[in-house]
Amino acid sequence: MRYFSTRGTAPVLDFRGATLAGLAADCGLYVPETWPTMSPEAIAELAGLSYAETAIRIMAPFIGDALTEDELRDLCETAYGRFSHAAVTPLVQLDHDQWLLELFHGPTLAFKDVALQLLGLFFERFLTGTDKRLTIIGATSGDTGSAAIDAVAGREGVDIFMLHPVGRVSDVQRRQMTTVLSPNVHNIAIEGDFDTAQALVKTMFATPALADTYALSAVNSINWARLMAQVVYYFYAAVRLGGPARPVAFAVPTGNFGDVFAGYVAARMGLPIARLVVATNVNDILHRALTVGDYSKGTVEQTATPSMDIQVSSNFERLLFDLGGRDGHALAAQMKGFEATGAMRLTNAQSQGAAGLFGSERVDPDDMAMAMRWACENAGQVIDPHTAIGLAAARRQQLAPGIPIVTLATAHPAKFRDAVERATGARPVLPARVGDLFEREERYVTMPATLAAVGDYVAAHAHPSR
């Protein structure tokens, strides 16, 4: 399988190269040359498989000859063996049509673990036997940072620098990053919002003095390997709800568009998905883009759902590329205009292509709180605020009879204790495996969100690539 940049001028890479690179050299995102497809019979055969075996079937076509099947199986069994639930991503029924897909049973209690536990192992496997070092640069609005740090802490040949917006993540999210004291882990609190941190990361990738000297790589969902791993749970859930004999809808709490784009990939592979509902909070750039074609930045509003407090959704570029005829030069011009003005209109092809599969909903704080109360009082389920955004959107859908809708439960409620308690009156407790989080020592630095400050810090603490 070959990988091309959405902006058309970066080198074409294989899976190993795309994984280690993360962001393309032209600041585009890597996508596979073609979408592999699965027949209805092949999808039906997934029904009796474990999560790890399902992952092997789904991911093998994207990986090609970069790993053997036995090597991939070993990595999947290692990654998912760390999850606290044997099903890895279990389904929970809320009522006749509504379901939750619990994605928070990994080490850091968030859906990012499903992909990042595997991505850390990919990095280690691809670096083994070489003298190359990798410097991971990432920005997080909450959960990516802790999941990425857990995945690579202490691993040979890798340094990680994770940027988070100071004061804009929950106390649990922050401590899950800053209490990891491995010498290859560096936490940076930047003075700004997530979009500022994300833009700074992209600037660092485009700065040769950093990118070439330190072999920069990414763990955000701009890294294709991470997004690929998220495709698996759409298939895993759908076949347990009757797929492919009947279609299934999914509601996805959405910030950076990676999780819901994984659903789009599943649909392109042949999984019958009735609808992908993009659920946003009041930072609603994606809702506006999908309903009226207006992809224009607003001011980021700080909310109880910090992982969704985003006005630039990086992975949306992958969708625009695919729906726009895969014309990298045209998309590069479109994105250049957006980066210069903060505003962009979707083309007719992009808007019409999205309309066939995607729906979207903007959920305000009151509706979010009501969804949390409804889940608690009617189904006995305590959910986090991000999941509540997805559930509120799911409950608005008018689907054909017999089509179940699955809300992706993206984080353990104990990561957002205050918001859950305000909405439900119940204060969730951290699982025992992270129960001492508030007794651990923290270590991080705070600095301005400038290339000079952060770049100098990386240069002082990273190991040059050999």
WOTA-V678068 format. One record per helix or strand of 2 or more residues. SS is the DSSP state (2 for helix, 1 for strand). FROM is the first residue (numbers start at 1). TO is the last residue. Records with the same first field share a line. If there is no record, write none. Layout:
# WOTA-V678068
SS=FROM-TO / FROM-TO
This chain:
# WOTA-V678068
1=3-5 / 29-32 / 91-93 / 98-102 / 134-140 / 158-165 / 185-191 / 216-217 / 248-253 / 273-280 / 294-296 / 343-345 / 358-362 / 405-409 / 445-448
2=15-21 / 40-48 / 51-66 / 69-80 / 112-127 / 143-152 / 171-178 / 194-205 / 208-214 / 224-240 / 258-268 / 285-292 / 306-308 / 316-323 / 328-341 / 348-355 / 365-379 / 385-395 / 413-424 / 432-434 / 437-439 / 451-461
